[in-house]
Amino acid sequence: MAISAEFQAHLESGSTTLCRCWQVVRRDGVRFGFTDHDETVVFDGQVFLASEGMSARALEQTTGLAVDNSEALGVLSDVSVSEADILAGLFDGASVLAWLVNWAEPGQRVLQFRGTMGEIQRSGAAFRAELRGLTEALNQPQGRVYQAPCAAVLGDGLCRFDLDTAGYVETRAVEVVEKRKFFRFAALDGFDDRWFERGRLIVQTGAAKGIVAVIKNDRLSAKGRTIEVWEALRLDIAPGDLIRLEAGCDKRVQTCRLKFNNVNNFRGFPSIPGEDWLMSYPRSNDDNSGGSLSPAFVLPSRA
């Protein structure tokens, strides 16, 4: 963003009224505005609150494709960035805009940073968030990986399977929960044993609403069903809270064909040679003549 002539003149005046403003937009669309000025700043319909929420360290910017980066420091509060929201992952991947602003004339400003929130660390009543520039996306793997398992995520644009299909999803209230990790149901027998294994558990109501967990084990027995997630949920969940259970996929072509009837969209290479074939070596009792392994074939005589 180019600097206006008025703002440039203000910067060169030797007596400036500058502050920094940050806008954070979570993936659910909720917006926050923060400033390091001692009074609230308003522009473009966004209110940037003073002395609350966030401040930033030095911004490192480079030319070329190197990633611009910085850190944001802040205080946890109920009205801006709360511990519960961080634990629920609501700020993961949130977009961030940062401006240098003349607080006396907010129309005089320049956009200094555009990117996303990366790793967020908590310490007591404060947090520290890594800010990543737009070129961070260029560091992600591109193209397809040649491997036997499917490279798609169940239900995404490559897989194209509709996870709302009857028989592949179940929404019901929590009955018994232990350590935020084990969910026990007296009667959830409409699905095969291990049907939800590798699937997702999504909390839809209660204090943990919005949290998504990957299912580690799904066991059906005469006593009922026990579903275990890989990591304990980061917020409290209680009996009566609604959860959504989605069928799991182990990425094998057999599962894609038999369980989901979706083999036309399988994104793996099941016939690719494995490591055992690549690392094989000749043995003394094998036919190592270099000839054809098919039955002998004799060309007809031209006599």
C-alpha positions as CSV (number, residue, x, y, z in Angstrom):
1,M,0.0,0.0,0.0
2,A,1.5,3.3,-1.0
3,I,2.0,6.1,1.5
4,S,-0.1,9.2,0.8
5,A,1.7,12.6,0.3
6,E,0.1,13.9,3.5
7,F,1.2,10.9,5.6
8,Q,4.7,11.2,4.1
9,A,4.9,14.8,5.0
10,H,3.8,14.0,8.6
11,L,6.5,11.3,8.9
12,E,9.1,13.8,7.7
13,S,7.9,16.6,10.0
14,G,9.9,15.4,12.9
15,S,6.9,15.6,15.3
16,T,4.6,12.7,14.7
17,T,1.5,11.2,16.3
18,L,1.9,7.6,15.3
19,C,0.5,4.3,16.7
20,R,0.0,0.8,15.4
21,C,-3.4,-0.9,14.9
22,W,-4.1,-4.5,14.4
23,Q,-7.3,-6.2,13.0
24,V,-7.8,-9.9,13.8
25,V,-10.5,-11.8,11.9
26,R,-11.2,-15.3,13.1
27,R,-12.2,-18.0,10.7
28,D,-15.8,-17.8,12.1
29,G,-15.9,-14.2,11.0
30,V,-15.6,-12.5,14.4
31,R,-13.5,-9.4,14.3
32,F,-11.2,-7.7,16.8
33,G,-9.3,-4.4,16.7
34,F,-6.4,-3.4,18.9
35,T,-4.0,-0.5,19.1
36,D,-1.0,0.5,21.2
37,H,-2.3,4.0,21.4
38,D,-3.7,5.2,24.8
39,E,-7.1,6.0,23.2
40,T,-9.4,4.1,20.9
41,V,-8.8,4.6,17.2
42,V,-11.6,4.1,14.6
43,F,-11.3,3.8,10.8
44,D,-13.0,1.7,8.0
45,G,-15.8,0.9,10.4
46,Q,-13.4,-1.0,12.8
47,V,-12.9,0.1,16.4
48,F,-9.4,-0.5,17.6
49,L,-9.4,-0.7,21.4
50,A,-6.6,0.9,23.4
51,S,-4.7,-0.9,26.2
52,E,-6.4,-4.1,25.7
53,G,-5.8,-7.4,23.9
54,M,-2.6,-7.2,21.9
55,S,0.6,-5.4,21.1
56,A,3.3,-6.4,18.7
57,R,7.1,-6.8,18.6
58,A,9.3,-5.7,15.7
59,L,8.1,-6.7,12.3
60,E,10.7,-8.4,10.1
61,Q,10.1,-7.7,6.4
62,T,12.2,-8.8,3.4
63,T,12.1,-8.6,-0.3
64,G,11.6,-11.7,-2.5
65,L,9.7,-14.7,-1.3
66,A,11.0,-14.8,2.3
67,V,8.3,-14.8,4.9
68,D,7.5,-11.7,6.8
69,N,7.0,-12.5,10.4
70,S,6.4,-10.9,13.8
71,E,5.0,-11.8,17.2
72,A,1.9,-10.4,19.0
73,L,1.8,-10.2,22.8
74,G,-1.5,-9.8,24.7
75,V,-3.5,-10.2,27.8
76,L,-6.3,-12.7,28.1
77,S,-9.7,-11.2,28.8
78,D,-13.3,-12.0,28.6
79,V,-14.1,-9.2,26.1
80,S,-11.3,-9.8,23.5
81,V,-8.9,-12.8,23.5
82,S,-10.1,-15.3,26.0
83,E,-8.3,-18.5,27.2
84,A,-11.4,-20.6,26.3
85,D,-11.4,-19.3,22.7
86,I,-7.6,-20.1,22.3
87,L,-8.1,-23.5,23.7
88,A,-11.0,-24.1,21.4
89,G,-8.8,-23.2,18.4
90,L,-10.9,-20.3,17.4
91,F,-7.8,-18.1,16.7
92,D,-5.9,-20.7,14.8
93,G,-5.2,-19.4,11.3
94,A,-7.0,-16.1,12.0
95,S,-6.1,-13.4,9.5
96,V,-4.2,-10.3,10.8
97,L,-3.8,-6.8,9.3
98,A,-1.4,-4.3,10.9
99,W,-1.2,-0.6,10.1
100,L,1.0,2.3,11.0
101,V,-1.5,5.1,11.7
102,N,-1.5,8.8,12.5
103,W,-3.9,8.7,15.4
104,A,-4.7,12.4,15.0
105,E,-5.7,11.8,11.4
106,P,-6.6,8.0,11.0
107,G,-7.0,8.5,7.3
108,Q,-3.2,8.9,7.1
109,R,-2.0,5.3,7.5
110,V,-0.1,2.6,5.7
111,L,-0.6,-1.2,5.8
112,Q,2.6,-2.8,7.1
113,F,1.6,-6.4,7.5
114,R,-0.9,-8.9,6.2
115,G,-0.9,-12.5,7.2
116,T,-2.2,-15.1,9.7
117,M,-1.8,-16.2,13.2
118,G,0.5,-19.2,13.7
119,E,1.5,-20.9,17.0
120,I,-0.1,-19.4,20.1
121,Q,1.5,-19.9,23.5
122,R,-0.1,-19.1,26.8
123,S,1.6,-18.1,30.0
124,G,-0.5,-17.2,33.0
125,A,-2.9,-14.4,32.1
126,A,-1.0,-13.6,28.8
127,F,-0.5,-15.0,25.4
128,R,2.1,-14.9,22.6
129,A,1.1,-15.4,19.0
130,E,3.3,-16.0,16.0
131,L,2.3,-13.8,13.0
132,R,3.1,-15.3,9.6
133,G,3.2,-13.4,6.3
134,L,1.3,-14.3,3.1
135,T,4.3,-16.0,1.6
136,E,4.1,-18.6,4.3
137,A,1.7,-20.5,2.1
138,L,4.5,-21.0,-0.5
139,N,6.4,-23.1,2.1
140,Q,3.6,-25.7,2.1
141,P,4.0,-28.9,0.1
142,Q,2.6,-28.7,-3.4
143,G,1.5,-31.3,-5.9
144,R,0.6,-35.0,-5.3
145,V,2.6,-37.5,-3.3
146,Y,2.9,-41.0,-4.9
147,Q,2.0,-43.4,-2.2
148,A,-0.4,-46.3,-1.7
149,P,-2.7,-44.7,0.8
150,C,-5.2,-42.1,-0.2
151,A,-3.9,-38.5,0.1
152,A,-7.4,-36.9,0.4
153,V,-9.2,-36.0,3.6
154,L,-12.5,-37.7,4.0
155,G,-15.2,-35.3,2.8
156,D,-12.9,-32.7,1.2
157,G,-12.9,-31.4,-2.3
158,L,-10.7,-34.3,-3.6
159,C,-12.6,-37.0,-1.8
160,R,-16.0,-35.6,-2.6
161,F,-17.8,-38.0,-0.2
162,D,-20.8,-36.4,1.6
163,L,-20.3,-36.9,5.3
164,D,-24.0,-36.0,5.9
165,T,-25.0,-39.3,4.2
166,A,-27.3,-41.4,6.4
167,G,-25.3,-44.1,8.1
168,Y,-22.0,-42.3,8.2
169,V,-22.8,-39.7,10.8
170,E,-24.5,-39.7,14.2
171,T,-25.5,-36.8,16.4
172,R,-26.4,-37.5,20.0
173,A,-26.0,-36.3,23.6
174,V,-23.0,-37.3,25.7
175,E,-24.0,-40.0,28.2
176,V,-20.8,-40.8,30.2
177,V,-17.5,-39.0,29.7
178,E,-14.2,-39.7,31.5
179,K,-11.1,-37.4,31.5
180,R,-12.6,-35.5,28.5
181,K,-11.3,-38.4,26.4
182,F,-13.5,-41.5,26.8
183,F,-17.1,-41.4,25.7
184,R,-19.3,-44.3,26.7
185,F,-22.8,-45.0,25.3
186,A,-25.2,-47.7,26.5
187,A,-26.8,-48.2,23.1
188,L,-25.1,-47.0,20.0
189,D,-25.1,-50.3,18.1
190,G,-26.4,-49.1,14.7
191,F,-22.9,-49.0,13.4
192,D,-20.2,-51.8,12.9
193,D,-17.4,-52.1,15.4
194,R,-14.7,-49.6,14.8
195,W,-16.9,-47.7,12.3
196,F,-16.0,-44.3,13.7
197,E,-12.3,-45.1,14.2
198,R,-10.1,-42.4,12.5
199,G,-13.2,-40.2,12.1
200,R,-14.0,-37.0,13.9
201,L,-15.8,-36.0,17.0
202,I,-17.2,-32.5,16.8
203,V,-18.7,-30.8,19.9
204,Q,-21.9,-28.9,19.0
205,T,-23.1,-27.5,22.3
206,G,-21.8,-26.7,25.7
207,A,-18.6,-25.1,27.0
208,A,-16.5,-27.0,24.4
209,K,-18.6,-26.1,21.4
210,G,-16.6,-26.0,18.2
211,I,-13.8,-28.3,19.4
212,V,-12.9,-31.1,16.9
213,A,-11.1,-34.2,18.0
214,V,-9.9,-37.2,16.0
215,I,-11.2,-40.6,17.2
216,K,-8.5,-43.1,18.2
217,N,-10.6,-46.1,19.1
218,D,-14.2,-47.2,18.6
219,R,-15.2,-50.4,20.4
220,L,-18.6,-52.0,20.4
221,S,-19.4,-54.6,23.0
222,A,-22.3,-56.2,24.9
223,K,-22.0,-53.4,27.5
224,G,-22.4,-50.6,24.9
225,R,-19.9,-48.5,22.9
226,T,-16.8,-46.7,24.0
227,I,-15.2,-44.0,21.8
228,E,-11.8,-42.7,22.7
229,V,-10.2,-39.6,21.1
230,W,-6.5,-39.1,20.6
231,E,-6.1,-36.1,22.9
232,A,-8.3,-35.0,25.8
233,L,-10.6,-32.1,24.9
234,R,-9.2,-28.8,26.0
235,L,-12.5,-27.5,27.5
236,D,-15.0,-29.1,29.8
237,I,-17.7,-31.3,28.3
238,A,-20.6,-32.7,30.3
239,P,-23.4,-35.3,29.9
240,G,-26.1,-33.8,27.8
241,D,-23.8,-31.8,25.5
242,L,-24.4,-32.7,21.8
243,I,-21.6,-34.2,19.8
244,R,-21.4,-35.3,16.1
245,L,-19.6,-38.5,15.2
246,E,-18.3,-39.0,11.7
247,A,-17.3,-42.3,10.1
248,G,-13.5,-42.8,9.8
249,C,-11.4,-43.8,6.9
250,D,-8.0,-45.7,7.0
251,K,-7.0,-44.5,3.5
252,R,-7.0,-48.0,2.0
253,V,-8.5,-48.6,-1.4
254,Q,-10.5,-51.6,0.0
255,T,-12.1,-49.3,2.5
256,C,-12.8,-46.7,-0.1
257,R,-14.6,-49.3,-2.3
258,L,-16.4,-51.3,0.3
259,K,-17.2,-48.8,3.1
260,F,-17.8,-45.6,1.2
261,N,-18.4,-46.8,-2.4
262,N,-16.2,-43.9,-3.5
263,V,-13.3,-45.6,-5.2
264,N,-13.6,-43.4,-8.3
265,N,-12.3,-40.6,-6.2
266,F,-9.5,-42.6,-4.5
267,R,-6.4,-40.4,-4.4
268,G,-3.7,-43.0,-3.8
269,F,-1.7,-45.5,-5.8
270,P,-2.5,-48.9,-4.4
271,S,-0.3,-50.8,-6.9
272,I,2.8,-48.8,-6.4
273,P,5.8,-51.0,-5.3
274,G,6.5,-50.9,-1.6
275,E,9.8,-50.5,0.2
276,D,10.3,-54.2,0.4
277,W,10.3,-54.4,-3.4
278,L,12.7,-51.4,-3.7
279,M,15.1,-52.9,-1.3
280,S,15.1,-56.4,-2.7
281,Y,18.4,-58.0,-3.9
282,P,19.3,-61.1,-5.9
283,R,19.5,-64.5,-4.1
284,S,21.6,-67.5,-5.1
285,N,18.6,-69.7,-5.6
286,D,16.8,-67.3,-7.9
287,D,17.0,-67.3,-11.7
288,N,19.6,-64.5,-12.1
289,S,20.4,-65.1,-15.8
290,G,18.8,-61.8,-16.9
291,G,16.5,-63.6,-19.3
292,S,12.8,-63.4,-19.6
293,L,10.7,-64.8,-16.8
294,S,8.0,-65.9,-19.3
295,P,7.9,-69.3,-21.0
296,A,10.5,-69.6,-23.8
297,F,9.5,-68.4,-27.2
298,V,11.3,-69.5,-30.4
299,L,11.2,-67.5,-33.6
300,P,10.2,-69.4,-36.7
301,S,13.0,-70.4,-39.1
302,R,13.3,-68.4,-42.3
303,A,14.8,-71.3,-44.2
